[in-house]
């Protein structure tokens, strides 16, 4: 096919709709298979799957309306590359290039523009969806079928099969000027972050922080600039996308106060890709290798986010680590970091301000604790500022320890009015999980829109063994299969993951 058109898209969607209608007539539950994922949740291979990986095309980028019309499996690096050529970018761009537009809409995703734009789903204006009975419908934010639109946001694809999305764009330039602000305590990081985000005329477009330990953090702000303008002449140039470049978190730590540099826009947007923030450290530690420039260059093909997630999924190794994003109110965030330091001892932490926009009661899947929306000090920025914490690090992989660690983390979140971003496994019981979301409203919408053949949110996020906590905690440990024994033996498990990344 030389050129993929709207007619090609419509034909593909009709074929999928006919398949869904057949499953509906046979009363057969099914799952949606996108072909790739940045989730660490396990999948049940026995459930029939609807394959939609071929829905991966950009149909149009309209610079007048500032709207990109895309299929759900378009990865962000492709959308960013195409839109940048026209001087535009999505309002929110998640940090890993392999995250898809559909995945971002369905899975609750944010990034360094989230302090003013909210989560990624806030930048979507319209979706096309195949309902569970095979009907094809459109749903628009604050318009036609708006209840379906809002119920599809951040609910993990449990309302239907999204086949098209319209993404809002914003004008951009070809570079970002970064400034690094160092802090000497957790409290200083949180206070400065929140104050900067509340500034009426903030002179930055992007903001995030990395907390390296209790006594050292770095707040990084970014502003759109022209790479060749006279204003940026003499400012150091930096990139993060090549094998010879530093990993971003290491570079930020080594800067001095108020240091600035200029980064090409696409390199900035995916600055955390190499090393997947700092998850690549686990690989170096596993093999006892130094994390230096030579080995980062040599192992670069297996040190990207796509490769690291692929390796984790190959052996279900996510259970041997804490891989979670969590959203908390500003006022309880310091207590949360103190808990992570004392109980988990995981460093660094990613801290990304995210605006919980007004109207949260309409979006049943938003991972924000049930609280009344607050109005910002800035009357133009309605909503409440939250902090997204990325907690990614190794923990005791023994099943009992994994359960204990995660259960205690979930309890602490409830105490501090925080919630998980549900791309990773949850250890909540079903009753606990549904105290966090409006189950009655969610179930009613699922029934109205014929979504009951799809797994529910809880069925998608729960760890397979968590149906009955008391039963699991009292039963005898199960023996390992021969495959599990091999994959948990050093260095066989690591070699298998490397093989899977490079050759599968």
ZIVEN-V435135 format. One record per helix or strand of 3 or more residues. SS is the DSSP state (alpha for helix, beta for strand). FROM is the first residue (numbers start at 0). TO is the last residue. If there is no record, write none. Layout:
BEGIN
SS/FROM/TO  SS/FROM/TO
END
This chain:
BEGIN
alpha/5/24  beta/29/32  beta/48/50  beta/57/61  beta/66/69  alpha/75/83  beta/87/89  alpha/100/106  alpha/113/116  alpha/119/122  beta/123/129  beta/135/139  alpha/145/151  beta/160/170  beta/174/182  alpha/185/196  beta/205/212  beta/215/224  alpha/229/231  alpha/247/253  beta/258/263  alpha/264/268  alpha/280/286  alpha/292/297  alpha/299/301  alpha/304/314  alpha/316/319  beta/320/328  alpha/329/343  beta/348/356  alpha/359/361  beta/382/393  alpha/398/414  beta/418/420  alpha/429/433  alpha/438/447  alpha/456/460  alpha/468/473  alpha/481/486  alpha/491/502
END
